[in-house]
Amino acid sequence: MKAKIQTPKFEELLADYAKKIDDINAAARECVEAGQEIQYQAMKQGLERHKKTGAALKALVKDPIVQEGNTVSTRTGTDIKANEKGFFDGNWQEFGVKPLPSGGKPRFLKDPWFRPAIDSTKGKIRSQWKVIIKRRAGIDTK
């Protein structure tokens, strides 16, 4: 017994499929770019209240976006090495430092900027992703 499978226009089907994958990958990259910028601006706004030396703002970085196949990644945050001398104390402000057991005032009061920037932008990022996906891939995101 033999089976014969015919696939008319198979090459055209593969080409169409490859284009759709490219469109989705491009949309994914654009989503990451948009999300990175939204979070960067929120972090920058949070750091502006720590302008004593300006070191915190100088240490805020957006890493390049890396795309390998359908995986897109990046990092947004502080790079202490970018401004090691001035920004070391800035990390303590995120979580605060308790006073010593001997008493006294804490050296750094808790004044978070990093985590709130992430938490407060989730909705805005998702909304932007919906717009991008709808436009780039032609998918209705309602």
Residue pairs with C-beta under 8 A, 6 or more apart in sequence:
7 13
20 137
21 70
23 136
23 137
24 70
24 137
25 67
25 69
25 70
25 72
26 136
27 132
27 133
27 136
27 137
28 67
28 70
28 72
29 65
29 67
29 72
30 132
30 136
31 72
31 128
31 129
31 132
31 133
32 65
32 72
32 73
32 74
33 65
34 125
34 128
34 129
34 132
35 121
35 125
35 128
35 129
36 62
36 65
36 74
36 76
37 62
38 121
38 124
38 125
38 128
39 76
39 117
39 118
39 121
39 125
40 60
40 62
40 76
42 116
42 117
42 118
42 120
42 121
43 60
43 76
43 77
43 113
43 114
43 117
44 57
44 60
45 117
46 112
46 113
46 114
46 116
46 117
47 56
47 57
47 60
47 90
47 113
48 57
49 111
49 113
50 56
50 57
50 90
50 93
50 111
50 113
51 57
53 86
54 86
55 83
55 85
55 86
55 87
55 90
56 78
56 86
56 87
56 90
58 82
58 83
58 86
58 87
59 78
59 79
59 80
59 82
59 83
59 86
59 87
59 90
60 77
60 78
61 76
61 77
61 78
61 79
61 82
62 74
62 76
63 74
63 75
63 76
64 74
65 72
65 73
65 74
66 72
66 73
66 74
67 73
77 114
78 87
78 90
78 91
78 114
80 87
80 88
80 91
89 108
92 107
92 108
93 108
93 109
93 110
93 111
93 112
93 113
94 110
94 111
94 112
94 113
94 114
94 115
95 110
95 112
96 106
96 108
96 109
96 110
96 111
97 106
97 107
97 108
98 106
99 105
99 106
99 107
129 141
130 141
133 139
133 141
134 140
134 141
